[in-house]
Amino acid sequence: MPTIEYKTDKQKKSFYNSRAWRKLRQQALERDNYECQWCKREGKVTVDSIKEEGKRKEIVLNVDHKYPIEHYPKLALILDNLETLCIYHHNVKEGRTIDKISRNKNKKKRWDDEWW
Ligand SMILES: [Zn+2]
């Protein structure tokens, strides 16, 4: 059997929709106690949000591949390669820090209009 690749968006999408991934993702969340593992290392607890009636559930936690499937397809379904991260830390890991995002959006941040 040839190694499955996850290079294109289509390949990734079908992976993330697969029953095998959903099952493993659930296992990772349970193993990690539904907590962001980076926040945990910083002594904070970040858990998933609770769905409110009539509202779309806010996504807080992500199950991340420590070694990205794009480069390590063989590790795609290895529990040890998974880690529960909050959106913030997921972005940090991907190099998309919140800071960077807001800086780009709002090139010059003004500090003189703080209210005291
Ligand atoms: Zn976190």
Backbone and ligand atoms as CSV (ligand in chain L), in Angstrom:
chain,resi,resn,atom,element,x,y,z
A,1,MET,N,N,0.839,-1.202,0.000
A,1,MET,CA,C,0.000,0.000,0.000
A,1,MET,C,C,0.869,1.245,0.000
A,2,PRO,N,N,0.631,2.138,-0.929
A,2,PRO,CA,C,1.463,3.365,-0.957
A,2,PRO,C,C,1.116,4.267,0.221
A,3,THR,N,N,2.068,5.084,0.622
A,3,THR,CA,C,1.807,6.018,1.709
A,3,THR,C,C,0.786,7.055,1.254
A,4,ILE,N,N,-0.193,7.297,2.098
A,4,ILE,CA,C,-1.188,8.319,1.765
A,4,ILE,C,C,-0.537,9.679,2.001
A,5,GLU,N,N,-0.816,10.588,1.124
A,5,GLU,CA,C,-0.257,11.938,1.279
A,5,GLU,C,C,-1.335,12.932,1.647
A,6,TYR,N,N,-0.911,13.946,2.392
A,6,TYR,CA,C,-1.849,15.010,2.771
A,6,TYR,C,C,-1.238,16.342,2.386
A,7,LYS,N,N,-1.101,16.524,1.102
A,7,LYS,CA,C,-0.454,17.755,0.643
A,7,LYS,C,C,-1.481,18.807,0.240
A,8,THR,N,N,-2.489,18.377,-0.455
A,8,THR,CA,C,-3.459,19.357,-0.955
A,8,THR,C,C,-4.590,19.551,0.048
A,9,ASP,N,N,-5.309,20.651,-0.127
A,9,ASP,CA,C,-6.443,20.923,0.756
A,9,ASP,C,C,-7.472,19.811,0.683
A,10,LYS,N,N,-7.628,19.286,-0.499
A,10,LYS,CA,C,-8.612,18.224,-0.694
A,10,LYS,C,C,-8.207,16.972,0.096
A,11,GLN,N,N,-6.936,16.636,0.021
A,11,GLN,CA,C,-6.447,15.465,0.767
A,11,GLN,C,C,-6.606,15.671,2.263
A,12,LYS,N,N,-6.267,16.878,2.717
A,12,LYS,CA,C,-6.367,17.179,4.149
A,12,LYS,C,C,-7.816,17.138,4.591
A,13,LYS,N,N,-8.681,17.715,3.769
A,13,LYS,CA,C,-10.085,17.768,4.114
A,13,LYS,C,C,-10.649,16.356,4.257
A,14,SER,N,N,-10.311,15.515,3.334
A,14,SER,CA,C,-10.867,14.171,3.431
A,14,SER,C,C,-10.273,13.432,4.625
A,15,PHE,N,N,-9.041,13.773,4.979
A,15,PHE,CA,C,-8.464,13.169,6.189
A,15,PHE,C,C,-9.226,13.617,7.430
A,16,TYR,N,N,-9.427,14.936,7.550
A,16,TYR,CA,C,-10.095,15.451,8.744
A,16,TYR,C,C,-11.569,15.045,8.824
A,17,ASN,N,N,-12.111,14.605,7.701
A,17,ASN,CA,C,-13.490,14.132,7.721
A,17,ASN,C,C,-13.572,12.628,7.945
A,18,SER,N,N,-12.434,11.989,8.006
A,18,SER,CA,C,-12.466,10.526,8.095
A,18,SER,C,C,-12.883,10.059,9.489
A,19,ARG,N,N,-13.489,8.893,9.490
A,19,ARG,CA,C,-13.939,8.323,10.752
A,19,ARG,C,C,-12.735,8.016,11.649
A,20,ALA,N,N,-11.654,7.553,11.062
A,20,ALA,CA,C,-10.457,7.194,11.834
A,20,ALA,C,C,-9.905,8.411,12.569
A,21,TRP,N,N,-9.880,9.553,11.868
A,21,TRP,CA,C,-9.363,10.776,12.500
A,21,TRP,C,C,-10.276,11.228,13.630
A,22,ARG,N,N,-11.582,11.229,13.372
A,22,ARG,CA,C,-12.511,11.702,14.408
A,22,ARG,C,C,-12.416,10.865,15.671
A,23,LYS,N,N,-12.219,9.600,15.472
A,23,LYS,CA,C,-12.112,8.704,16.618
A,23,LYS,C,C,-10.824,8.999,17.402
A,24,LEU,N,N,-9.747,9.175,16.667
A,24,LEU,CA,C,-8.467,9.425,17.316
A,24,LEU,C,C,-8.438,10.797,17.991
A,25,ARG,N,N,-9.060,11.753,17.346
A,25,ARG,CA,C,-9.149,13.112,17.875
A,25,ARG,C,C,-9.854,13.084,19.232
A,26,GLN,N,N,-10.919,12.312,19.296
A,26,GLN,CA,C,-11.667,12.175,20.539
A,26,GLN,C,C,-10.787,11.562,21.630
A,27,GLN,N,N,-10.010,10.576,21.227
A,27,GLN,CA,C,-9.093,9.930,22.182
A,27,GLN,C,C,-8.068,10.926,22.705
A,28,ALA,N,N,-7.581,11.770,21.815
A,28,ALA,CA,C,-6.579,12.765,22.216
A,28,ALA,C,C,-7.190,13.759,23.199
A,29,LEU,N,N,-8.418,14.201,22.917
A,29,LEU,CA,C,-9.091,15.145,23.810
A,29,LEU,C,C,-9.296,14.530,25.194
A,30,GLU,N,N,-9.686,13.276,25.209
A,30,GLU,CA,C,-9.906,12.615,26.499
A,30,GLU,C,C,-8.585,12.439,27.249
A,31,ARG,N,N,-7.567,12.054,26.532
A,31,ARG,CA,C,-6.259,11.887,27.168
A,31,ARG,C,C,-5.776,13.205,27.760
A,32,ASP,N,N,-6.021,14.308,27.046
A,32,ASP,CA,C,-5.558,15.623,27.482
A,32,ASP,C,C,-6.562,16.314,28.407
A,33,ASN,N,N,-7.597,15.577,28.791
A,33,ASN,CA,C,-8.563,16.138,29.738
A,33,ASN,C,C,-9.317,17.332,29.180
A,34,TYR,N,N,-9.424,17.432,27.870
A,34,TYR,CA,C,-10.094,18.564,27.213
A,34,TYR,C,C,-9.479,19.885,27.659
A,35,GLU,N,N,-8.168,19.904,27.775
A,35,GLU,CA,C,-7.466,21.138,28.166
A,35,GLU,C,C,-6.366,21.442,27.166
A,36,CYS,N,N,-6.143,22.722,26.932
A,36,CYS,CA,C,-5.009,23.117,26.103
A,36,CYS,C,C,-3.723,22.732,26.837
A,37,GLN,N,N,-2.874,21.981,26.182
A,37,GLN,CA,C,-1.662,21.486,26.824
A,37,GLN,C,C,-0.591,22.560,26.995
A,38,TRP,N,N,-0.641,23.582,26.177
A,38,TRP,CA,C,0.325,24.682,26.334
A,38,TRP,C,C,-0.084,25.555,27.504
A,39,CYS,N,N,-1.379,25.843,27.578
A,39,CYS,CA,C,-1.880,26.629,28.703
A,39,CYS,C,C,-1.565,25.879,29.993
A,40,LYS,N,N,-1.737,24.584,29.952
A,40,LYS,CA,C,-1.494,23.756,31.122
A,40,LYS,C,C,-0.040,23.904,31.582
A,41,ARG,N,N,0.875,23.920,30.631
A,41,ARG,CA,C,2.297,24.069,30.986
A,41,ARG,C,C,2.556,25.439,31.589
A,42,GLU,N,N,1.707,26.408,31.228
A,42,GLU,CA,C,1.863,27.753,31.803
A,42,GLU,C,C,1.051,27.914,33.077
A,43,GLY,N,N,0.459,26.807,33.510
A,43,GLY,CA,C,-0.308,26.852,34.750
A,43,GLY,C,C,-1.726,27.368,34.598
A,44,LYS,N,N,-2.198,27.430,33.348
A,44,LYS,CA,C,-3.554,27.908,33.124
A,44,LYS,C,C,-4.427,26.745,32.649
A,45,VAL,N,N,-5.710,26.927,32.850
A,45,VAL,CA,C,-6.634,25.903,32.380
A,45,VAL,C,C,-7.521,26.506,31.301
A,46,THR,N,N,-7.433,25.969,30.114
A,46,THR,CA,C,-8.301,26.419,29.039
A,46,THR,C,C,-9.072,25.217,28.522
A,47,VAL,N,N,-10.356,25.262,28.749
A,47,VAL,CA,C,-11.179,24.143,28.304
A,47,VAL,C,C,-12.131,24.605,27.207
A,48,ASP,N,N,-12.755,23.659,26.599
A,48,ASP,CA,C,-13.656,23.955,25.504
A,48,ASP,C,C,-14.877,24.725,26.016
A,49,SER,N,N,-15.452,25.520,25.144
A,49,SER,CA,C,-16.637,26.280,25.542
A,49,SER,C,C,-17.859,25.365,25.544
A,50,ILE,N,N,-18.845,25.808,26.270
A,50,ILE,CA,C,-20.072,25.033,26.342
A,50,ILE,C,C,-21.052,25.601,25.340
A,51,LYS,N,N,-21.678,24.728,24.621
A,51,LYS,CA,C,-22.600,25.189,23.599
A,51,LYS,C,C,-23.808,25.846,24.263
A,52,GLU,N,N,-24.092,27.047,23.785
A,52,GLU,CA,C,-25.264,27.730,24.337
A,52,GLU,C,C,-26.448,27.482,23.429
A,53,GLU,N,N,-27.578,27.383,24.056
A,53,GLU,CA,C,-28.814,27.106,23.339
A,53,GLU,C,C,-29.017,28.134,22.221
A,54,GLY,N,N,-29.250,27.634,21.032
A,54,GLY,CA,C,-29.552,28.527,19.911
A,54,GLY,C,C,-28.359,29.255,19.325
A,55,LYS,N,N,-27.184,28.985,19.882
A,55,LYS,CA,C,-25.991,29.654,19.374
A,55,LYS,C,C,-25.047,28.622,18.793
A,56,ARG,N,N,-24.257,29.060,17.865
A,56,ARG,CA,C,-23.267,28.170,17.313
A,56,ARG,C,C,-22.147,28.015,18.348
A,57,LYS,N,N,-21.716,26.797,18.538
A,57,LYS,CA,C,-20.697,26.543,19.547
A,57,LYS,C,C,-19.389,27.217,19.141
A,58,GLU,N,N,-18.815,27.888,20.102
A,58,GLU,CA,C,-17.556,28.561,19.842
A,58,GLU,C,C,-16.436,27.527,19.910
A,59,ILE,N,N,-15.629,27.488,18.899
A,59,ILE,CA,C,-14.559,26.493,18.909
A,59,ILE,C,C,-13.359,27.037,19.670
A,60,VAL,N,N,-12.944,26.331,20.675
A,60,VAL,CA,C,-11.815,26.769,21.472
A,60,VAL,C,C,-10.644,25.806,21.317
A,61,LEU,N,N,-10.944,24.551,21.403
A,61,LEU,CA,C,-9.859,23.570,21.374
A,61,LEU,C,C,-9.686,22.919,20.009
A,62,ASN,N,N,-8.462,22.676,19.721
A,62,ASN,CA,C,-8.041,22.062,18.487
A,62,ASN,C,C,-7.179,20.868,18.818
A,63,VAL,N,N,-7.263,19.828,18.066
A,63,VAL,CA,C,-6.285,18.756,18.245
A,63,VAL,C,C,-5.261,18.929,17.140
A,64,ASP,N,N,-4.050,19.166,17.577
A,64,ASP,CA,C,-2.985,19.530,16.661
A,64,ASP,C,C,-2.022,18.365,16.441
A,65,HIS,N,N,-1.487,18.287,15.233
A,65,HIS,CA,C,-0.420,17.318,14.967
A,65,HIS,C,C,0.912,17.985,15.288
A,66,LYS,N,N,1.675,17.417,16.214
A,66,LYS,CA,C,2.978,18.009,16.546
A,66,LYS,C,C,3.860,18.002,15.308
A,67,TYR,N,N,3.840,16.884,14.621
A,67,TYR,CA,C,4.539,16.814,13.336
A,67,TYR,C,C,3.463,16.887,12.273
A,68,PRO,N,N,3.444,17.965,11.487
A,68,PRO,CA,C,2.344,18.162,10.540
A,68,PRO,C,C,2.185,17.012,9.541
A,69,ILE,N,N,0.943,16.682,9.283
A,69,ILE,CA,C,0.673,15.543,8.405
A,69,ILE,C,C,1.173,15.776,6.987
A,70,GLU,N,N,1.290,17.027,6.649
A,70,GLU,CA,C,1.783,17.358,5.323
A,70,GLU,C,C,3.191,16.785,5.108
A,71,HIS,N,N,3.996,16.864,6.157
A,71,HIS,CA,C,5.377,16.392,6.052
A,71,HIS,C,C,5.589,15.018,6.668
A,72,TYR,N,N,4.704,14.661,7.570
A,72,TYR,CA,C,4.841,13.364,8.238
A,72,TYR,C,C,3.535,12.576,8.137
A,73,PRO,N,N,3.166,12.198,6.922
A,73,PRO,CA,C,1.875,11.512,6.748
A,73,PRO,C,C,1.752,10.230,7.563
A,74,LYS,N,N,2.859,9.607,7.832
A,74,LYS,CA,C,2.805,8.361,8.592
A,74,LYS,C,C,2.406,8.588,10.052
A,75,LEU,N,N,2.558,9.827,10.514
A,75,LEU,CA,C,2.215,10.126,11.908
A,75,LEU,C,C,0.801,10.683,12.051
A,76,ALA,N,N,0.067,10.689,10.952
A,76,ALA,CA,C,-1.264,11.305,10.969
A,76,ALA,C,C,-2.198,10.657,11.981
A,77,LEU,N,N,-2.087,9.366,12.136
A,77,LEU,CA,C,-3.010,8.673,13.034
A,77,LEU,C,C,-2.301,8.048,14.237
A,78,ILE,N,N,-1.259,8.720,14.686
A,78,ILE,CA,C,-0.527,8.258,15.857
A,78,ILE,C,C,-0.904,9.171,17.032
A,79,LEU,N,N,-1.474,8.563,18.044
A,79,LEU,CA,C,-1.952,9.350,19.187
A,79,LEU,C,C,-0.852,10.197,19.818
A,80,ASP,N,N,0.349,9.668,19.887
A,80,ASP,CA,C,1.458,10.415,20.482
A,80,ASP,C,C,1.828,11.667,19.694
A,81,ASN,N,N,1.397,11.718,18.474
A,81,ASN,CA,C,1.700,12.900,17.664
A,81,ASN,C,C,0.630,13.981,17.812
A,82,LEU,N,N,-0.352,13.720,18.660
A,82,LEU,CA,C,-1.449,14.675,18.801
A,82,LEU,C,C,-1.373,15.421,20.121
A,83,GLU,N,N,-1.814,16.662,20.060
A,83,GLU,CA,C,-1.804,17.477,21.264
A,83,GLU,C,C,-2.996,18.431,21.207
A,84,THR,N,N,-3.674,18.559,22.324
A,84,THR,CA,C,-4.816,19.470,22.379
A,84,THR,C,C,-4.316,20.891,22.618
A,85,LEU,N,N,-4.687,21.799,21.741
A,85,LEU,CA,C,-4.276,23.201,21.872
A,85,LEU,C,C,-5.487,24.109,21.730
A,86,CYS,N,N,-5.445,25.243,22.410
A,86,CYS,CA,C,-6.498,26.235,22.197
A,86,CYS,C,C,-6.180,26.965,20.890
A,87,ILE,N,N,-7.168,27.689,20.397
A,87,ILE,CA,C,-6.991,28.393,19.126
A,87,ILE,C,C,-5.772,29.312,19.180
A,88,TYR,N,N,-5.645,29.989,20.315
A,88,TYR,CA,C,-4.537,30.927,20.448
A,88,TYR,C,C,-3.185,30.218,20.265
A,89,HIS,N,N,-2.994,29.147,21.030
A,89,HIS,CA,C,-1.719,28.454,20.937
A,89,HIS,C,C,-1.538,27.724,19.618
A,90,HIS,N,N,-2.645,27.321,19.052
A,90,HIS,CA,C,-2.555,26.695,17.735
A,90,HIS,C,C,-1.993,27.719,16.746
A,91,ASN,N,N,-2.509,28.926,16.826
A,91,ASN,CA,C,-2.015,29.989,15.953
A,91,ASN,C,C,-0.556,30.321,16.233
A,92,VAL,N,N,-0.198,30.331,17.500
A,92,VAL,CA,C,1.182,30.620,17.867
A,92,VAL,C,C,2.098,29.557,17.255
A,93,LYS,N,N,1.686,28.331,17.380
A,93,LYS,CA,C,2.485,27.231,16.859
A,93,LYS,C,C,2.653,27.360,15.349
A,94,GLU,N,N,1.575,27.755,14.688
A,94,GLU,CA,C,1.618,27.897,13.236
A,94,GLU,C,C,2.321,29.180,12.820
A,95,GLY,N,N,2.766,29.938,13.796
A,95,GLY,CA,C,3.462,31.173,13.489
A,95,GLY,C,C,2.529,32.330,13.200
A,96,ARG,N,N,1.244,32.090,13.415
A,96,ARG,CA,C,0.280,33.159,13.197
A,96,ARG,C,C,-0.123,33.694,14.556
A,97,THR,N,N,0.727,34.457,15.168
A,97,THR,CA,C,0.381,34.934,16.495
A,97,THR,C,C,-0.701,35.996,16.405
A,98,ILE,N,N,-1.491,36.059,17.451
A,98,ILE,CA,C,-2.575,37.032,17.505
A,98,ILE,C,C,-1.978,38.437,17.347
A,99,ASP,N,N,-0.847,38.586,17.992
A,99,ASP,CA,C,-0.145,39.854,17.940
A,99,ASP,C,C,0.142,40.278,16.503
A,100,LYS,N,N,0.676,39.348,15.760
A,100,LYS,CA,C,1.041,39.623,14.386
A,100,LYS,C,C,-0.195,39.981,13.573
A,101,ILE,N,N,-1.264,39.228,13.820
A,101,ILE,CA,C,-2.495,39.464,13.073
A,101,ILE,C,C,-3.008,40.874,13.335
A,102,SER,N,N,-3.058,41.243,14.617
A,102,SER,CA,C,-3.618,42.557,14.903
A,102,SER,C,C,-2.674,43.662,14.452
A,103,ARG,N,N,-1.398,43.379,14.468
A,103,ARG,CA,C,-0.449,44.400,14.035
A,103,ARG,C,C,-0.615,44.677,12.539
A,104,ASN,N,N,-0.846,43.587,11.798
A,104,ASN,CA,C,-1.025,43.770,10.365
A,104,ASN,C,C,-2.308,44.515,10.040
A,105,LYS,N,N,-3.327,44.215,10.825
A,105,LYS,CA,C,-4.619,44.826,10.577
A,105,LYS,C,C,-4.578,46.301,10.932
A,106,ASN,N,N,-3.870,46.577,11.979
A,106,ASN,CA,C,-3.932,47.895,12.584
A,106,ASN,C,C,-2.502,48.400,12.687
A,107,LYS,N,N,-1.936,48.755,11.566
A,107,LYS,CA,C,-0.502,48.990,11.464
A,107,LYS,C,C,0.102,49.798,12.599
A,108,LYS,N,N,-0.528,50.918,12.897
A,108,LYS,CA,C,0.038,51.740,13.954
A,108,LYS,C,C,-0.905,51.710,15.142
A,109,LYS,N,N,-0.465,51.086,16.182
A,109,LYS,CA,C,-1.345,51.014,17.325
A,109,LYS,C,C,-1.182,52.264,18.170
A,110,ARG,N,N,-2.315,52.831,18.528
A,110,ARG,CA,C,-2.251,54.045,19.321
A,110,ARG,C,C,-2.405,53.713,20.783
A,111,TRP,N,N,-1.493,54.217,21.539
A,111,TRP,CA,C,-1.548,53.952,22.974
A,111,TRP,C,C,-2.015,55.178,23.752
A,112,ASP,N,N,-2.188,56.327,23.027
A,112,ASP,CA,C,-2.523,57.551,23.734
A,112,ASP,C,C,-4.022,57.709,23.976
A,113,ASP,N,N,-4.795,56.741,23.522
A,113,ASP,CA,C,-6.220,56.901,23.749
A,113,ASP,C,C,-6.767,55.890,24.774
A,114,GLU,N,N,-5.887,55.458,25.617
A,114,GLU,CA,C,-6.349,54.592,26.685
A,114,GLU,C,C,-7.203,55.373,27.646
A,115,TRP,N,N,-8.230,54.753,28.176
A,115,TRP,CA,C,-9.026,55.485,29.146
A,115,TRP,C,C,-8.604,55.131,30.548
A,116,TRP,N,N,-8.408,56.169,31.293
A,116,TRP,CA,C,-7.979,55.998,32.687
A,116,TRP,C,C,-9.094,56.360,33.616
L,1,ZN,ZN,ZN,-3.565,27.479,25.123
